[in-house]
Amino acid sequence: MVSVAGPMPMHVTYTFEHIQDGGTRARIRVRGDASDLYRLAGPMMGRRVRSSLIKDLRDLERQVSSRRGG
């Protein structure tokens, strides 16, 4: 996924991998081009992006579980 809108352009790569216990492992890699202003705010933005991704994955997990009936 490529985001060109918002505070800074980013490339987000999602990878899903089947694991032995019947689950799925999701890996997410986020790369962004932090210009001068955003470079200063990088650590704070990193925490916000991480928090947002964790919330999105929890929401996805709930939706998948509810469709499976569990």
N, CA, C and O atoms as a CHARMM CRD file, in Angstrom:
* protein
*
  280
    1    1 MET  N      0.86000  -1.16400   0.00000 PROA 1      0.00000
    2    1 MET  CA     0.00000   0.00000   0.00000 PROA 1      0.00000
    3    1 MET  C      0.90200   1.22100   0.00000 PROA 1      0.00000
    4    1 MET  O      1.91300   1.25900   0.70200 PROA 1      0.00000
    5    2 VAL  N      0.53500   2.20800  -0.78300 PROA 2      0.00000
    6    2 VAL  CA     1.28500   3.45800  -0.81400 PROA 2      0.00000
    7    2 VAL  C      0.33300   4.57400  -0.41800 PROA 2      0.00000
    8    2 VAL  O     -0.75200   4.70700  -0.98300 PROA 2      0.00000
    9    3 SER  N      0.74300   5.36800   0.54900 PROA 3      0.00000
   10    3 SER  CA    -0.04300   6.50500   0.99300 PROA 3      0.00000
   11    3 SER  C      0.64900   7.77800   0.54100 PROA 3      0.00000
   12    3 SER  O      1.79500   8.03400   0.91000 PROA 3      0.00000
   13    4 VAL  N     -0.04000   8.57000  -0.25300 PROA 4      0.00000
   14    4 VAL  CA     0.53900   9.83000  -0.70800 PROA 4      0.00000
   15    4 VAL  C     -0.12600  11.01500  -0.02400 PROA 4      0.00000
   16    4 VAL  O      0.34100  12.14700  -0.14600 PROA 4      0.00000
   17    5 ALA  N     -1.21100  10.76200   0.69300 PROA 5      0.00000
   18    5 ALA  CA    -1.90200  11.81500   1.42900 PROA 5      0.00000
   19    5 ALA  C     -1.51300  11.73200   2.89600 PROA 5      0.00000
   20    5 ALA  O     -0.86200  10.78100   3.32900 PROA 5      0.00000
   21    6 GLY  N     -1.91100  12.72000   3.63600 PROA 6      0.00000
   22    6 GLY  CA    -1.60900  12.70900   5.05800 PROA 6      0.00000
   23    6 GLY  C     -0.32800  13.46000   5.35800 PROA 6      0.00000
   24    6 GLY  O      0.19600  14.17700   4.50600 PROA 6      0.00000
   25    7 PRO  N      0.16900  13.29700   6.55700 PROA 7      0.00000
   26    7 PRO  CA     1.32000  14.10200   6.97000 PROA 7      0.00000
   27    7 PRO  C      2.61300  13.79900   6.21300 PROA 7      0.00000
   28    7 PRO  O      3.45500  14.68400   6.06100 PROA 7      0.00000
   29    8 MET  N      2.78400  12.57400   5.74200 PROA 8      0.00000
   30    8 MET  CA     3.98300  12.25200   4.95900 PROA 8      0.00000
   31    8 MET  C      3.72800  11.01300   4.12300 PROA 8      0.00000
   32    8 MET  O      2.97700  10.12800   4.53200 PROA 8      0.00000
   33    9 PRO  N      4.35800  10.94300   2.93800 PROA 9      0.00000
   34    9 PRO  CA     4.17500   9.75500   2.10100 PROA 9      0.00000
   35    9 PRO  C      4.76100   8.51100   2.76600 PROA 9      0.00000
   36    9 PRO  O      5.82100   8.58100   3.38700 PROA 9      0.00000
   37   10 MET  N      4.07800   7.37600   2.63900 PROA 10     0.00000
   38   10 MET  CA     4.56400   6.12900   3.23400 PROA 10     0.00000
   39   10 MET  C      4.30000   4.95500   2.30100 PROA 10     0.00000
   40   10 MET  O      3.39900   4.98700   1.46300 PROA 10     0.00000
   41   11 HSD  N      5.10500   3.92800   2.47000 PROA 11     0.00000
   42   11 HSD  CA     4.89400   2.63300   1.82700 PROA 11     0.00000
   43   11 HSD  C      4.65200   1.64800   2.95700 PROA 11     0.00000
   44   11 HSD  O      5.46200   1.54300   3.87700 PROA 11     0.00000
   45   12 VAL  N      3.54600   0.93000   2.89100 PROA 12     0.00000
   46   12 VAL  CA     3.20500  -0.05000   3.92000 PROA 12     0.00000
   47   12 VAL  C      3.11100  -1.41100   3.24000 PROA 12     0.00000
   48   12 VAL  O      2.37500  -1.58400   2.26900 PROA 12     0.00000
   49   13 THR  N      3.87000  -2.37800   3.76500 PROA 13     0.00000
   50   13 THR  CA     3.86200  -3.73000   3.21200 PROA 13     0.00000
   51   13 THR  C      3.28100  -4.67500   4.25000 PROA 13     0.00000
   52   13 THR  O      3.77700  -4.75000   5.37400 PROA 13     0.00000
   53   14 TYR  N      2.22500  -5.40100   3.87700 PROA 14     0.00000
   54   14 TYR  CA     1.59100  -6.38300   4.74400 PROA 14     0.00000
   55   14 TYR  C      1.98100  -7.76600   4.24600 PROA 14     0.00000
   56   14 TYR  O      1.89800  -8.04400   3.05000 PROA 14     0.00000
   57   15 THR  N      2.40600  -8.63300   5.15600 PROA 15     0.00000
   58   15 THR  CA     2.72900 -10.01100   4.82200 PROA 15     0.00000
   59   15 THR  C      1.98200 -10.90700   5.79600 PROA 15     0.00000
   60   15 THR  O      2.02200 -10.68400   7.00600 PROA 15     0.00000
   61   16 PHE  N      1.30000 -11.91700   5.27300 PROA 16     0.00000
   62   16 PHE  CA     0.56100 -12.86100   6.11700 PROA 16     0.00000
   63   16 PHE  C      1.15500 -14.24200   5.92100 PROA 16     0.00000
   64   16 PHE  O      1.41600 -14.66900   4.79700 PROA 16     0.00000
   65   17 GLU  N      1.36700 -14.93800   7.04000 PROA 17     0.00000
   66   17 GLU  CA     2.01600 -16.24400   7.01000 PROA 17     0.00000
   67   17 GLU  C      1.23300 -17.23100   7.86900 PROA 17     0.00000
   68   17 GLU  O      0.90500 -16.93900   9.01900 PROA 17     0.00000
   69   18 HSD  N      0.93900 -18.38600   7.31100 PROA 18     0.00000
   70   18 HSD  CA     0.26000 -19.44700   8.06600 PROA 18     0.00000
   71   18 HSD  C      1.23700 -19.99600   9.11000 PROA 18     0.00000
   72   18 HSD  O      2.40300 -20.24300   8.80200 PROA 18     0.00000
   73   19 ILE  N      0.76300 -20.18500  10.33800 PROA 19     0.00000
   74   19 ILE  CA     1.60000 -20.78300  11.37600 PROA 19     0.00000
   75   19 ILE  C      0.98800 -22.10700  11.81100 PROA 19     0.00000
   76   19 ILE  O     -0.20600 -22.34000  11.61800 PROA 19     0.00000
   77   20 GLN  N      1.80000 -22.96600  12.39400 PROA 20     0.00000
   78   20 GLN  CA     1.41700 -24.35800  12.65300 PROA 20     0.00000
   79   20 GLN  C      0.16400 -24.53500  13.49300 PROA 20     0.00000
   80   20 GLN  O     -0.56900 -25.50200  13.28200 PROA 20     0.00000
   81   21 ASP  N     -0.11100 -23.65500  14.42300 PROA 21     0.00000
   82   21 ASP  CA    -1.27600 -23.87500  15.28700 PROA 21     0.00000
   83   21 ASP  C     -2.59400 -23.49300  14.61400 PROA 21     0.00000
   84   21 ASP  O     -3.63500 -23.42800  15.26700 PROA 21     0.00000
   85   22 GLY  N     -2.54000 -23.24100  13.30500 PROA 22     0.00000
   86   22 GLY  CA    -3.75600 -22.89700  12.58500 PROA 22     0.00000
   87   22 GLY  C     -4.02300 -21.40600  12.52000 PROA 22     0.00000
   88   22 GLY  O     -5.04200 -20.97500  11.98200 PROA 22     0.00000
   89   23 GLY  N     -3.12500 -20.63100  13.05800 PROA 23     0.00000
   90   23 GLY  CA    -3.28400 -19.18200  13.04600 PROA 23     0.00000
   91   23 GLY  C     -2.57000 -18.54200  11.86900 PROA 23     0.00000
   92   23 GLY  O     -2.05500 -19.22300  10.98300 PROA 23     0.00000
   93   24 THR  N     -2.55400 -17.24400  11.88300 PROA 24     0.00000
   94   24 THR  CA    -1.88600 -16.47200  10.84600 PROA 24     0.00000
   95   24 THR  C     -1.04400 -15.39700  11.50200 PROA 24     0.00000
   96   24 THR  O     -1.49900 -14.70200  12.41000 PROA 24     0.00000
   97   25 ARG  N      0.17800 -15.26600  11.03800 PROA 25     0.00000
   98   25 ARG  CA     1.06200 -14.21000  11.53800 PROA 25     0.00000
   99   25 ARG  C      1.03200 -13.06700  10.53200 PROA 25     0.00000
  100   25 ARG  O      1.24000 -13.26800   9.33500 PROA 25     0.00000
  101   26 ALA  N      0.77200 -11.87400  11.03100 PROA 26     0.00000
  102   26 ALA  CA     0.77400 -10.68300  10.17800 PROA 26     0.00000
  103   26 ALA  C      2.03500  -9.88900  10.47400 PROA 26     0.00000
  104   26 ALA  O      2.36400  -9.62500  11.63100 PROA 26     0.00000
  105   27 ARG  N      2.72800  -9.51800   9.42400 PROA 27     0.00000
  106   27 ARG  CA     3.90300  -8.65900   9.55900 PROA 27     0.00000
  107   27 ARG  C      3.64400  -7.40100   8.75000 PROA 27     0.00000
  108   27 ARG  O      3.13000  -7.45400   7.63200 PROA 27     0.00000
  109   28 ILE  N      4.00500  -6.28700   9.32800 PROA 28     0.00000
  110   28 ILE  CA     3.77600  -5.01300   8.66600 PROA 28     0.00000
  111   28 ILE  C      5.07000  -4.22200   8.68200 PROA 28     0.00000
  112   28 ILE  O      5.71100  -4.07300   9.72300 PROA 28     0.00000
  113   29 ARG  N      5.44400  -3.71900   7.51900 PROA 29     0.00000
  114   29 ARG  CA     6.63900  -2.88400   7.41200 PROA 29     0.00000
  115   29 ARG  C      6.18900  -1.53000   6.88200 PROA 29     0.00000
  116   29 ARG  O      5.52200  -1.44400   5.85100 PROA 29     0.00000
  117   30 VAL  N      6.56000  -0.47800   7.59400 PROA 30     0.00000
  118   30 VAL  CA     6.19300   0.87600   7.20000 PROA 30     0.00000
  119   30 VAL  C      7.47000   1.65000   6.91400 PROA 30     0.00000
  120   30 VAL  O      8.37100   1.72700   7.75000 PROA 30     0.00000
  121   31 ARG  N      7.52900   2.21600   5.72300 PROA 31     0.00000
  122   31 ARG  CA     8.65500   3.07600   5.35700 PROA 31     0.00000
  123   31 ARG  C      8.08800   4.43100   4.95800 PROA 31     0.00000
  124   31 ARG  O      7.10600   4.51100   4.22000 PROA 31     0.00000
  125   32 GLY  N      8.70700   5.48100   5.44700 PROA 32     0.00000
  126   32 GLY  CA     8.22500   6.81400   5.11900 PROA 32     0.00000
  127   32 GLY  C      9.36400   7.74500   4.76500 PROA 32     0.00000
  128   32 GLY  O     10.52100   7.50500   5.10900 PROA 32     0.00000
  129   33 ASP  N      9.01500   8.79700   4.07900 PROA 33     0.00000
  130   33 ASP  CA     9.99000   9.81100   3.70000 PROA 33     0.00000
  131   33 ASP  C      9.77300  11.02000   4.59200 PROA 33     0.00000
  132   33 ASP  O      8.93800  11.87600   4.30100 PROA 33     0.00000
  133   34 ALA  N     10.52100  11.08200   5.66900 PROA 34     0.00000
  134   34 ALA  CA    10.35800  12.16700   6.62800 PROA 34     0.00000
  135   34 ALA  C     11.15000  13.38400   6.16900 PROA 34     0.00000
  136   34 ALA  O     12.38000  13.38900   6.20700 PROA 34     0.00000
  137   35 SER  N     10.43600  14.40600   5.73800 PROA 35     0.00000
  138   35 SER  CA    11.09400  15.64600   5.34700 PROA 35     0.00000
  139   35 SER  C     11.58600  16.36300   6.60300 PROA 35     0.00000
  140   35 SER  O     11.45600  15.83800   7.70800 PROA 35     0.00000
  141   36 ASP  N     12.14100  17.54000   6.44000 PROA 36     0.00000
  142   36 ASP  CA    12.77600  18.27000   7.55200 PROA 36     0.00000
  143   36 ASP  C     11.90600  18.36000   8.80000 PROA 36     0.00000
  144   36 ASP  O     12.34000  17.97400   9.88500 PROA 36     0.00000
  145   37 LEU  N     10.69300  18.86200   8.65900 PROA 37     0.00000
  146   37 LEU  CA     9.82100  19.03900   9.82000 PROA 37     0.00000
  147   37 LEU  C      9.47000  17.70300  10.45900 PROA 37     0.00000
  148   37 LEU  O      9.51700  17.56800  11.68100 PROA 37     0.00000
  149   38 TYR  N      9.12100  16.72200   9.64800 PROA 38     0.00000
  150   38 TYR  CA     8.70300  15.42900  10.17700 PROA 38     0.00000
  151   38 TYR  C      9.86900  14.64100  10.76100 PROA 38     0.00000
  152   38 TYR  O      9.66800  13.78000  11.61700 PROA 38     0.00000
  153   39 ARG  N     11.06100  14.92400  10.31300 PROA 39     0.00000
  154   39 ARG  CA    12.22400  14.24000  10.86500 PROA 39     0.00000
  155   39 ARG  C     12.34900  14.54600  12.36600 PROA 39     0.00000
  156   39 ARG  O     12.72500  13.67500  13.15100 PROA 39     0.00000
  157   40 LEU  N     12.03400  15.77600  12.75400 PROA 40     0.00000
  158   40 LEU  CA    12.08000  16.15500  14.17100 PROA 40     0.00000
  159   40 LEU  C     11.01100  15.41900  14.98000 PROA 40     0.00000
  160   40 LEU  O     11.22300  15.06500  16.13900 PROA 40     0.00000
  161   41 ALA  N      9.86900  15.19900  14.35000 PROA 41     0.00000
  162   41 ALA  CA     8.75500  14.55200  15.04500 PROA 41     0.00000
  163   41 ALA  C      8.76200  13.03400  14.84400 PROA 41     0.00000
  164   41 ALA  O      7.81300  12.36000  15.24400 PROA 41     0.00000
  165   42 GLY  N      9.80200  12.49500  14.23900 PROA 42     0.00000
  166   42 GLY  CA     9.87800  11.07400  13.91000 PROA 42     0.00000
  167   42 GLY  C      9.55300  10.11800  15.03900 PROA 42     0.00000
  168   42 GLY  O      8.70900   9.23800  14.86800 PROA 42     0.00000
  169   43 PRO  N     10.20200  10.26400  16.20000 PROA 43     0.00000
  170   43 PRO  CA     9.91000   9.32200  17.29400 PROA 43     0.00000
  171   43 PRO  C      8.43500   9.33400  17.71200 PROA 43     0.00000
  172   43 PRO  O      7.85100   8.28100  17.96800 PROA 43     0.00000
  173   44 MET  N      7.84100  10.52100  17.78000 PROA 44     0.00000
  174   44 MET  CA     6.43500  10.62000  18.16700 PROA 44     0.00000
  175   44 MET  C      5.55200  10.00500  17.07600 PROA 44     0.00000
  176   44 MET  O      4.59900   9.28800  17.38000 PROA 44     0.00000
  177   45 MET  N      5.86200  10.28100  15.82600 PROA 45     0.00000
  178   45 MET  CA     5.06500   9.73300  14.73400 PROA 45     0.00000
  179   45 MET  C      5.18800   8.21200  14.68000 PROA 45     0.00000
  180   45 MET  O      4.21700   7.51600  14.38100 PROA 45     0.00000
  181   46 GLY  N      6.37700   7.70400  14.96800 PROA 46     0.00000
  182   46 GLY  CA     6.56800   6.25400  14.99400 PROA 46     0.00000
  183   46 GLY  C      5.66600   5.57900  16.00300 PROA 46     0.00000
  184   46 GLY  O      5.07600   4.53600  15.71800 PROA 46     0.00000
  185   47 ARG  N      5.55400   6.17100  17.18900 PROA 47     0.00000
  186   47 ARG  CA     4.67200   5.61200  18.22400 PROA 47     0.00000
  187   47 ARG  C      3.20400   5.66300  17.78400 PROA 47     0.00000
  188   47 ARG  O      2.44600   4.72100  18.01800 PROA 47     0.00000
  189   48 ARG  N      2.81600   6.76500  17.14900 PROA 48     0.00000
  190   48 ARG  CA     1.41900   6.89600  16.70700 PROA 48     0.00000
  191   48 ARG  C      1.09100   5.90300  15.59900 PROA 48     0.00000
  192   48 ARG  O      0.01600   5.30400  15.59800 PROA 48     0.00000
  193   49 VAL  N      2.01200   5.72700  14.65900 PROA 49     0.00000
  194   49 VAL  CA     1.79400   4.76600  13.58100 PROA 49     0.00000
  195   49 VAL  C      1.69800   3.36200  14.15500 PROA 49     0.00000
  196   49 VAL  O      0.80700   2.60100  13.78000 PROA 49     0.00000
  197   50 ARG  N      2.60800   3.00900  15.06600 PROA 50     0.00000
  198   50 ARG  CA     2.59900   1.68100  15.69200 PROA 50     0.00000
  199   50 ARG  C      1.28500   1.44700  16.43500 PROA 50     0.00000
  200   50 ARG  O      0.68800   0.37700  16.31600 PROA 50     0.00000
  201   51 SER  N      0.83500   2.43400  17.19400 PROA 51     0.00000
  202   51 SER  CA    -0.41700   2.31800  17.94300 PROA 51     0.00000
  203   51 SER  C     -1.59900   2.12900  17.00000 PROA 51     0.00000
  204   51 SER  O     -2.48000   1.30900  17.26200 PROA 51     0.00000
  205   52 SER  N     -1.62100   2.87900  15.91300 PROA 52     0.00000
  206   52 SER  CA    -2.69900   2.76900  14.93800 PROA 52     0.00000
  207   52 SER  C     -2.71000   1.39200  14.27100 PROA 52     0.00000
  208   52 SER  O     -3.77600   0.80700  14.07500 PROA 52     0.00000
  209   53 LEU  N     -1.53900   0.87700  13.92500 PROA 53     0.00000
  210   53 LEU  CA    -1.45800  -0.44900  13.30100 PROA 53     0.00000
  211   53 LEU  C     -1.90200  -1.54300  14.25500 PROA 53     0.00000
  212   53 LEU  O     -2.59500  -2.47400  13.84600 PROA 53     0.00000
  213   54 ILE  N     -1.51700  -1.44600  15.51100 PROA 54     0.00000
  214   54 ILE  CA    -1.93600  -2.43800  16.51300 PROA 54     0.00000
  215   54 ILE  C     -3.46000  -2.43200  16.64600 PROA 54     0.00000
  216   54 ILE  O     -4.08400  -3.49100  16.69900 PROA 54     0.00000
  217   55 LYS  N     -4.05300  -1.24500  16.70100 PROA 55     0.00000
  218   55 LYS  CA    -5.51600  -1.14500  16.78900 PROA 55     0.00000
  219   55 LYS  C     -6.16100  -1.76300  15.55500 PROA 55     0.00000
  220   55 LYS  O     -7.12900  -2.51400  15.67400 PROA 55     0.00000
  221   56 ASP  N     -5.63500  -1.45700  14.36900 PROA 56     0.00000
  222   56 ASP  CA    -6.20500  -2.01400  13.13600 PROA 56     0.00000
  223   56 ASP  C     -6.12700  -3.53400  13.13000 PROA 56     0.00000
  224   56 ASP  O     -7.07800  -4.19800  12.71800 PROA 56     0.00000
  225   57 LEU  N     -5.00300  -4.09600  13.58100 PROA 57     0.00000
  226   57 LEU  CA    -4.85800  -5.54900  13.60300 PROA 57     0.00000
  227   57 LEU  C     -5.79500  -6.19500  14.61600 PROA 57     0.00000
  228   57 LEU  O     -6.32900  -7.27400  14.36100 PROA 57     0.00000
  229   58 ARG  N     -5.99900  -5.55300  15.75600 PROA 58     0.00000
  230   58 ARG  CA    -6.95500  -6.09100  16.74200 PROA 58     0.00000
  231   58 ARG  C     -8.36600  -6.07500  16.17700 PROA 58     0.00000
  232   58 ARG  O     -9.12400  -7.02700  16.36200 PROA 58     0.00000
  233   59 ASP  N     -8.72400  -4.98100  15.47900 PROA 59     0.00000
  234   59 ASP  CA   -10.04500  -4.91200  14.84300 PROA 59     0.00000
  235   59 ASP  C    -10.20400  -6.01400  13.80300 PROA 59     0.00000
  236   59 ASP  O    -11.24600  -6.66500  13.74000 PROA 59     0.00000
  237   60 LEU  N     -9.17700  -6.22300  12.99200 PROA 60     0.00000
  238   60 LEU  CA    -9.20400  -7.27600  11.97100 PROA 60     0.00000
  239   60 LEU  C     -9.35200  -8.64800  12.62400 PROA 60     0.00000
  240   60 LEU  O    -10.13500  -9.47700  12.16000 PROA 60     0.00000
  241   61 GLU  N     -8.60200  -8.88800  13.69900 PROA 61     0.00000
  242   61 GLU  CA    -8.68100 -10.16800  14.40400 PROA 61     0.00000
  243   61 GLU  C    -10.09700 -10.41000  14.93500 PROA 61     0.00000
  244   61 GLU  O    -10.62200 -11.51800  14.82400 PROA 61     0.00000
  245   62 ARG  N    -10.70800  -9.38100  15.50600 PROA 62     0.00000
  246   62 ARG  CA   -12.08300  -9.51800  16.01300 PROA 62     0.00000
  247   62 ARG  C    -13.05900  -9.83600  14.88900 PROA 62     0.00000
  248   62 ARG  O    -13.94300 -10.67700  15.05100 PROA 62     0.00000
  249   63 GLN  N    -12.90200  -9.17200  13.75600 PROA 63     0.00000
  250   63 GLN  CA   -13.81900  -9.41800  12.63800 PROA 63     0.00000
  251   63 GLN  C    -13.65100 -10.83800  12.09600 PROA 63     0.00000
  252   63 GLN  O    -14.64200 -11.50900  11.80800 PROA 63     0.00000
  253   64 VAL  N    -12.43300 -11.29000  11.95700 PROA 64     0.00000
  254   64 VAL  CA   -12.18400 -12.64300  11.44500 PROA 64     0.00000
  255   64 VAL  C    -12.71600 -13.68100  12.43200 PROA 64     0.00000
  256   64 VAL  O    -13.34300 -14.66000  12.02700 PROA 64     0.00000
  257   65 SER  N    -12.46900 -13.47100  13.71700 PROA 65     0.00000
  258   65 SER  CA   -12.94300 -14.41500  14.74600 PROA 65     0.00000
  259   65 SER  C    -14.45400 -14.48600  14.78400 PROA 65     0.00000
  260   65 SER  O    -15.01900 -15.56800  14.93900 PROA 65     0.00000
  261   66 SER  N    -15.11700 -13.35200  14.64700 PROA 66     0.00000
  262   66 SER  CA   -16.57800 -13.34600  14.71400 PROA 66     0.00000
  263   66 SER  C    -17.18700 -14.05800  13.50300 PROA 66     0.00000
  264   66 SER  O    -18.26100 -14.65000  13.61500 PROA 66     0.00000
  265   67 ARG  N    -16.52900 -14.00900  12.37100 PROA 67     0.00000
  266   67 ARG  CA   -17.04200 -14.69700  11.17400 PROA 67     0.00000
  267   67 ARG  C    -16.83600 -16.19000  11.25100 PROA 67     0.00000
  268   67 ARG  O    -17.56200 -16.96000  10.62200 PROA 67     0.00000
  269   68 ARG  N    -15.83200 -16.60700  12.03300 PROA 68     0.00000
  270   68 ARG  CA   -15.57000 -18.03500  12.23700 PROA 68     0.00000
  271   68 ARG  C    -16.44500 -18.61500  13.31600 PROA 68     0.00000
  272   68 ARG  O    -16.55700 -19.83300  13.45900 PROA 68     0.00000
  273   69 GLY  N    -17.07100 -17.72400  14.08300 PROA 69     0.00000
  274   69 GLY  CA   -17.92500 -18.17600  15.17200 PROA 69     0.00000
  275   69 GLY  C    -17.14800 -18.38700  16.45600 PROA 69     0.00000
  276   69 GLY  O    -17.59400 -19.11700  17.34100 PROA 69     0.00000
  277   70 GLY  N    -15.96900 -17.74400  16.56700 PROA 70     0.00000
  278   70 GLY  CA   -15.18400 -17.98100  17.76700 PROA 70     0.00000
  279   70 GLY  C    -14.51400 -16.77100  18.15000 PROA 70     0.00000
  280   70 GLY  O    -13.79200 -16.75500  19.14700 PROA 70     0.00000
